Amino acid sequence: MKNLTLKDGLGTTITFGTGESGTDHSGITLLLDPSSITPPGYDGGDAIDTTTHSNTAYKTKYSRTLLEVSDGSFTAAYDPDVYDDVLDAVNDNVLITFTFPDGASIAMYGFLKSFIPNELVEGEPATAECELVATNYNHSNGNETAPAYVAGS
């Protein structure tokens, strides 16, 4: 029987593909070493209030049709050599894949919104806060594309 929960997030990785600009961003994976990762999620949005004067005892609501894919983020150790690669990657729509320790993965189209270095402190590695925005836009064919989930072992 398959585990019903991921027991330990250690070993989760993020990989970047080739962006809309044509630049291959896979090298960023080697230069940014995440210590914490927040994968994307789903948000159905606020309910639509359908209450009218015909209601007699309760307010009524309805769910929205469109889903929003929430943004992802990660904290990563980095080497200053990453700056040129990060500059090329910021705002470049790309396929971003989150792979979990059990081999499961979520691939979404999005872009690196920000790379914000944290304070440099003696005796601690250099880290940065990185935010990823889900676009759901496949730049290779111009279509809306939902995140793809592949089950692990």
C-alpha positions in Angstrom: 0.0 0.0 0.0 1.3 3.5 -0.9 2.1 6.0 1.8 -0.8 8.5 2.2 1.4 11.3 3.3 4.9 12.6 2.5 6.8 11.8 5.7 9.8 14.0 5.0 10.2 16.8 2.5 14.0 16.5 2.4 15.1 15.8 -1.1 12.5 17.9 -2.8 14.0 19.7 -5.9 13.0 22.4 -8.3 14.2 22.5 -11.9 13.8 25.1 -14.5 13.4 24.6 -18.3 13.9 26.8 -21.3 12.2 30.1 -21.0 10.1 32.1 -23.4 13.3 34.1 -24.2 14.9 30.9 -25.5 17.3 30.8 -22.6 17.9 27.4 -20.9 17.6 28.1 -17.2 18.4 24.5 -16.0 21.7 25.8 -14.8 20.0 27.8 -12.0 19.2 24.5 -10.3 23.0 24.0 -9.8 23.6 27.5 -8.5 20.6 27.8 -6.1 20.5 25.1 -3.4 17.0 25.2 -1.7 16.8 24.6 2.0 13.0 25.1 2.1 10.5 24.8 -0.6 6.8 25.8 -0.9 5.2 24.1 -3.9 2.2 25.6 -5.7 -1.4 24.9 -4.5 -4.9 25.6 -5.7 -7.4 28.3 -4.7 -11.0 28.3 -5.8 -11.5 31.9 -4.9 -14.2 33.5 -2.8 -17.8 32.2 -3.0 -20.3 34.1 -5.2 -23.1 35.4 -3.1 -26.3 34.3 -4.8 -28.6 35.5 -2.0 -31.8 37.3 -3.2 -35.0 38.6 -1.7 -36.5 35.1 -2.5 -34.3 33.6 0.3 -36.3 32.9 3.4 -33.8 31.6 6.0 -30.3 31.3 4.7 -27.8 33.1 2.5 -26.9 31.1 -0.5 -23.5 30.9 -2.3 -22.0 29.3 -5.4 -18.5 28.3 -6.2 -16.4 30.0 -8.9 -15.6 28.3 -12.2 -11.9 29.2 -12.5 -9.1 28.0 -10.2 -6.0 29.9 -9.3 -2.7 28.1 -9.0 -0.9 29.6 -6.0 2.6 30.9 -6.2 5.5 28.8 -5.0 8.6 29.9 -3.2 11.9 28.7 -1.8 14.8 29.8 0.3 18.2 28.8 -1.2 21.9 29.0 -0.5 23.7 30.6 -3.3 27.0 31.6 -4.7 27.4 35.2 -6.0 28.1 33.7 -9.4 24.3 33.2 -9.7 23.5 36.8 -10.2 23.9 36.8 -14.1 21.8 33.6 -14.4 19.1 34.9 -12.0 18.9 38.2 -13.9 18.3 36.3 -17.1 15.6 34.1 -15.4 13.6 36.8 -13.6 10.3 37.3 -15.5 11.1 34.7 -18.1 8.1 32.2 -18.4 9.4 28.7 -18.1 8.3 25.1 -17.2 9.1 24.8 -13.4 9.1 21.2 -12.0 8.9 20.4 -8.3 10.0 16.8 -7.7 9.3 15.2 -4.3 11.4 12.5 -2.6 9.0 9.7 -3.6 9.4 10.7 -7.3 6.1 12.5 -7.6 6.2 15.8 -9.4 4.2 18.9 -10.2 5.2 20.8 -13.4 3.8 24.3 -13.9 4.5 27.2 -16.2 5.6 30.2 -14.4 8.5 32.6 -13.8 11.0 33.5 -11.1 9.5 36.7 -9.8 12.1 37.6 -7.3 15.5 36.7 -5.9 16.0 38.7 -2.7 19.3 38.0 -0.8 19.0 37.7 3.0 21.4 39.5 5.3 25.0 38.0 5.1 26.1 36.8 8.5 29.5 35.5 9.6 29.4 31.8 10.1 26.2 31.3 8.0 25.8 30.5 4.3 24.5 33.2 1.9 20.7 32.6 1.3 18.0 34.3 -0.7 14.3 34.3 -0.7 12.9 33.3 -4.2 9.3 33.6 -5.3 7.8 31.8 -8.3 4.6 33.0 -10.0 2.3 30.4 -11.7 1.3 31.7 -15.1 -0.4 28.6 -16.6 0.7 29.9 -20.0 2.6 27.5 -22.2 4.8 29.8 -24.2 5.7 27.1 -26.7 2.2 26.8 -28.0 0.5 29.9 -26.6 -2.1 27.9 -24.7 -3.5 27.9 -21.2 -1.9 24.9 -19.5 -2.8 23.4 -16.1 -0.1 22.1 -13.8 0.7 18.5 -14.5 1.0 16.0 -11.6 2.8 12.7 -12.0 2.5 10.2 -9.1 5.5 8.8 -7.4 6.3 5.4 -6.1 
